[in-house]
Amino acid sequence: MLIKKLTFLFFICTLISSLFITSKAAVILQYHHVSDSTPKSTSISPKQFEVHLQYLADEQFNVIPLPQLVNALKNKQSLPDKTVAITFDDAYSNILSQAKPILDKFKFPYTIFINPQLINSSPKPYLSWDQITTLSDLPNQQVTIANHGLTHDSFARQTKNKSKEEWFTQQTNNLLLAESIIEEHTGKSFKFFAYPYGEYTSELQHWLNENDFVAFTQQSGAVGLSTDLTAIPRFPASQPYDQIASLKDKLYSMPLDLSMLITDTSNHQSPITTYSSIKDVTFNVKVEDFNRNLLTCYISGIGKQEVEWISADKFTLTFSKSLPIGRVRSNCTAPSIEKSGRFYWFSQPWFVLNADGSWYPL
């Protein structure tokens, strides 16, 4: 009888503990349009968007407001396993007309990154200030309004009619102005910034850090306690990445803690390079829970790259071809040993300029 009671108590304790599994990982999803009639590259259909949210609900993902996730990262606090945040860039009006009814159905919170100077523009593809403030006023951080720049200009492309210092000062002043306008209309300032086009510089990262901003990119990857808070990854979930089969692996992914050994004077990894100027890259690894022989790295435009292990915690990628001109990403993944079926995931972006240093078209 005593053995049966002890066995039962052990079962109950195991069951209870399983309900409160904590993790140091999270995933952020990035959307733009939710529509059948907008450009496919930045759109997901309302029907497929509901498929995404239904999957999150069915698999009991912990969908939380972005401020809650960021606060946990800042304070080095663990999160419930399978934590997800939902974000939208650009504040298109179909977020209200198409996405919100679906989000309300599942009672999921979300964040909208806006360009204040484009609000109330004509023609009007964007939400109005009245709509934005109404959304911001919803209870329980249901909707977070955050900064996507005053306009949708790149924060990496220096204009020709200004010195680098003048241009940088103007850009950062505009970013602060956008934050103040958002606070004026919503009464809230989260100091969250999503890079337009996903482009950024190491100098801007340093400035954001000094001014207490956190920033979000457009390269893939899970988020963890080692994530650089000026380059927080988000998984693009619009077409052609909207199919649930590929989304599953991303939602269950965990952060692969890598640090690139080539850094600049501001102690950030420099993402801007010119064509043919980088031949290889070396990473340090701080994750133990994977078989190093199963680490796989792909680079957009040139495919799978050979991984050469230099030591137990260091490997090099020697590029099979020159990185193509444009926005380039290296995605490295490795299956977890402890958590079967789940993958560690890391993405490194590069913005590869023409050989003469000129920018590629947006």
Disulfide bonds with the S-S distance in Angstrom:
Cys297-Cys332 2.10
